[in-house]
Amino acid sequence: MYAYIKGEIAELSEDNLVLECSNIGYNIRIPLNVAQKLPGIGAFVKIYTYTSVREDAFQLFGFLTRDDLEIYKKLIAVNGIGPKGALSILSAMSADDLRLAIISGDAKAIAKAPGVGNKSAERIILELKDKIALKLSGEEGPDFVMAGDIASGGSAAKSEAIEALVSLGYSPTEALKAIKQLEITQDLDSGAILKQALKVIGN
């Protein structure tokens, strides 16, 4: 119903925002990380919103970016993950971290969200792994890879480096997150990529 609302912050808590626009106060549920990023009472902000309409409730859910809103919409489309469950997940982790967890198959990272068990986390990965794209730096060609293409990340060398990091005890999410930050050229082998990734994790 509402693509976004621009207005003044009238009230703010860790999970709720009242945004005043044209003398109307919109009650908007928000993830914890959104609450932490918002300025104080009286500041003007733009919030991207999703409208949830049910027989017993009419609620607005808000996000700071269109990207966060889109990942939220994907989450609520997963069987068994409702608007509140999706909000809980995005309170526990950023949209980028969620993408990394889905792409790397890291159900444990998703299951850390309150009210989300291992089965729900695995279902999220299963249903969204082919619908999530992750931007990778330092590569020629397409800017995005899909979750089903994790063996790439663009190259066999990168895949081997990810596997090496996991074998060293890092989670798949940590491994992919480190690799994502590297400027990787075609002349780098898996050993060189691994060394750079370890430096990133060490910092």
FENURSUL-V74859 format. One record per residue. N is the residue number from 1. RES is the residue in one letter. OMEGA is omega in whole degrees, 0 to 359 (999 if undefined). Layout:
# FENURSUL-V74859
N & RES & OMEGA
N & RES & OMEGA
This chain:
# FENURSUL-V74859
1 & M & 178
2 & Y & 177
3 & A & 176
4 & Y & 177
5 & I & 176
6 & K & 180
7 & G & 183
8 & E & 177
9 & I & 180
10 & A & 177
11 & E & 182
12 & L & 172
13 & S & 185
14 & E & 180
15 & D & 183
16 & N & 180
17 & L & 170
18 & V & 183
19 & L & 182
20 & E & 179
21 & C & 181
22 & S & 177
23 & N & 175
24 & I & 178
25 & G & 180
26 & Y & 179
27 & N & 188
28 & I & 174
29 & R & 183
30 & I & 174
31 & P & 180
32 & L & 183
33 & N & 174
34 & V & 179
35 & A & 182
36 & Q & 183
37 & K & 184
38 & L & 173
39 & P & 186
40 & G & 178
41 & I & 178
42 & G & 179
43 & A & 178
44 & F & 182
45 & V & 175
46 & K & 183
47 & I & 175
48 & Y & 190
49 & T & 171
50 & Y & 181
51 & T & 178
52 & S & 181
53 & V & 175
54 & R & 182
55 & E & 186
56 & D & 183
57 & A & 174
58 & F & 187
59 & Q & 173
60 & L & 175
61 & F & 188
62 & G & 183
63 & F & 183
64 & L & 182
65 & T & 176
66 & R & 179
67 & D & 178
68 & D & 178
69 & L & 181
70 & E & 179
71 & I & 176
72 & Y & 179
73 & K & 177
74 & K & 180
75 & L & 184
76 & I & 176
77 & A & 178
78 & V & 181
79 & N & 177
80 & G & 178
81 & I & 181
82 & G & 180
83 & P & 181
84 & K & 179
85 & G & 178
86 & A & 178
87 & L & 179
88 & S & 180
89 & I & 181
90 & L & 170
91 & S & 183
92 & A & 182
93 & M & 179
94 & S & 178
95 & A & 179
96 & D & 179
97 & D & 177
98 & L & 177
99 & R & 180
100 & L & 180
101 & A & 179
102 & I & 182
103 & I & 183
104 & S & 179
105 & G & 185
106 & D & 182
107 & A & 182
108 & K & 180
109 & A & 180
110 & I & 183
111 & A & 177
112 & K & 178
113 & A & 180
114 & P & 177
115 & G & 180
116 & V & 180
117 & G & 180
118 & N & 181
119 & K & 179
120 & S & 179
121 & A & 179
122 & E & 178
123 & R & 177
124 & I & 179
125 & I & 182
126 & L & 186
127 & E & 185
128 & L & 186
129 & K & 179
130 & D & 182
131 & K & 183
132 & I & 176
133 & A & 180
134 & L & 179
135 & K & 180
136 & L & 182
137 & S & 172
138 & G & 180
139 & E & 174
140 & E & 178
141 & G & 184
142 & P & 181
143 & D & 185
144 & F & 170
145 & V & 179
146 & M & 183
147 & A & 180
148 & G & 182
149 & D & 184
150 & I & 180
151 & A & 173
152 & S & 198
153 & G & 177
154 & G & 186
155 & S & 177
156 & A & 180
157 & A & 180
158 & K & 179
159 & S & 179
160 & E & 179
161 & A & 177
162 & I & 179
163 & E & 179
164 & A & 178
165 & L & 179
166 & V & 179
167 & S & 178
168 & L & 176
169 & G & 178
170 & Y & 179
171 & S & 177
172 & P & 179
173 & T & 179
174 & E & 181
175 & A & 182
176 & L & 179
177 & K & 179
178 & A & 180
179 & I & 182
180 & K & 183
181 & Q & 185
182 & L & 170
183 & E & 188
184 & I & 177
185 & T & 186
186 & Q & 183
187 & D & 179
188 & L & 175
189 & D & 185
190 & S & 180
191 & G & 180
192 & A & 179
193 & I & 180
194 & L & 180
195 & K & 179
196 & Q & 180
197 & A & 178
198 & L & 177
199 & K & 179
200 & V & 180
201 & I & 181
202 & G & 180
203 & N & 999
